[in-house]
């Protein structure tokens, strides 16, 4: 398995062996993440709703099983194609060096 992740702004999709957790219902599109400041969204879409399985585990991690390629779009980023596969969603983090030197999620 290739270990290359796909980055779309501050959201990234990391290949994993399997998805765990409760199945989340959807209609072929799913808002992966909302921007806290702008209200913009990262929207994942597939042509056929049966080609996407979404799972959320007890820790709040999201997993996406794509049986065919999907697109991810956002108002401020280029639309990307995500190949079929199983992915875990992660959010970019940054170090706050001038405060208390803590790691925090990037806010878009």
C-alpha positions as CSV (number, residue, x, y, z in Angstrom):
1,X,0.0,0.0,0.0
2,X,1.3,3.4,-0.9
3,X,1.6,5.7,2.1
4,X,1.0,8.9,0.3
5,X,-1.7,11.1,1.8
6,X,-3.9,13.6,-0.1
7,X,-4.0,17.1,1.2
8,X,-6.8,19.6,0.5
9,X,-6.2,22.8,2.5
10,X,-6.0,21.9,6.2
11,X,-7.7,18.6,5.7
12,X,-5.8,15.5,4.6
13,X,-6.8,11.9,3.7
14,X,-4.4,9.2,4.9
15,X,-4.5,5.7,3.4
16,X,-5.3,3.0,6.0
17,X,-5.9,-0.7,5.9
18,X,-9.4,-0.7,7.2
19,X,-12.2,1.6,8.5
20,X,-13.7,1.2,11.9
21,X,-16.6,2.6,13.8
22,X,-20.3,3.4,13.3
23,X,-21.6,3.8,9.7
24,X,-22.7,7.4,8.9
25,X,-25.6,7.8,6.5
26,X,-25.1,10.1,3.5
27,X,-26.6,10.8,0.0
28,X,-23.4,10.7,-2.0
29,X,-22.0,13.9,-0.6
30,X,-20.6,14.7,2.9
31,X,-19.2,17.8,4.5
32,X,-15.8,16.6,5.7
33,X,-14.9,19.8,7.6
34,X,-16.3,23.3,8.1
35,X,-14.1,26.4,8.3
36,X,-14.5,27.9,11.8
37,X,-13.8,31.4,10.5
38,X,-15.1,31.5,7.0
39,X,-17.9,28.9,7.2
40,X,-16.6,27.4,4.0
41,X,-16.7,23.6,3.7
42,X,-14.6,20.7,2.4
43,X,-17.3,18.7,0.5
44,X,-16.6,15.0,-0.5
45,X,-18.8,13.7,-3.4
46,X,-19.2,10.5,-5.3
47,X,-21.3,9.8,-8.4
48,X,-23.0,6.8,-6.9
49,X,-23.8,6.9,-3.2
50,X,-23.2,3.2,-2.8
51,X,-19.5,3.8,-3.7
52,X,-18.9,5.7,-0.4
53,X,-18.9,4.3,3.1
54,X,-18.3,6.7,6.0
55,X,-17.4,5.5,9.5
56,X,-16.8,7.4,12.7
57,X,-15.1,5.6,15.6
58,X,-15.5,6.2,19.3
59,X,-12.6,8.7,19.3
60,X,-14.3,10.9,16.7
61,X,-12.0,9.8,13.8
62,X,-13.6,9.7,10.4
63,X,-12.9,7.0,7.8
64,X,-13.9,7.0,4.2
65,X,-14.1,3.8,2.0
66,X,-14.2,4.8,-1.6
67,X,-15.2,2.1,-4.0
68,X,-14.7,4.5,-6.9
69,X,-13.0,7.9,-7.1
70,X,-14.4,10.9,-5.4
71,X,-14.0,14.7,-5.5
72,X,-13.2,17.0,-2.7
73,X,-14.1,20.7,-3.2
74,X,-13.9,23.9,-1.2
75,X,-14.6,27.5,-2.0
76,X,-10.9,28.5,-1.6
77,X,-9.1,25.4,-3.0
78,X,-8.9,23.6,-6.2
79,X,-11.2,20.6,-6.6
80,X,-9.2,17.3,-6.2
81,X,-9.9,13.8,-7.3
82,X,-9.4,11.1,-4.6
83,X,-8.7,7.6,-6.0
84,X,-10.6,4.6,-4.7
85,X,-9.3,3.3,-1.4
86,X,-9.7,3.6,2.4
87,X,-8.7,6.8,4.1
88,X,-8.7,8.4,7.5
89,X,-9.4,12.1,7.7
90,X,-6.9,14.2,9.6
91,X,-6.7,18.0,10.3
92,X,-3.4,19.9,9.9
93,X,-1.9,21.1,13.2
94,X,0.5,23.9,13.9
95,X,2.8,24.8,16.8
96,X,2.0,28.0,18.6
97,X,5.6,29.1,19.3
98,X,5.0,32.5,20.8
99,X,2.3,31.5,23.3
100,X,2.6,28.5,25.5
101,X,4.3,26.4,22.7
102,X,1.2,24.2,22.2
103,X,0.1,22.2,19.2
104,X,-3.3,23.3,17.9
105,X,-5.5,22.5,14.9
106,X,-5.3,24.9,12.0
107,X,-8.3,27.2,11.7
108,X,-9.4,28.2,8.2
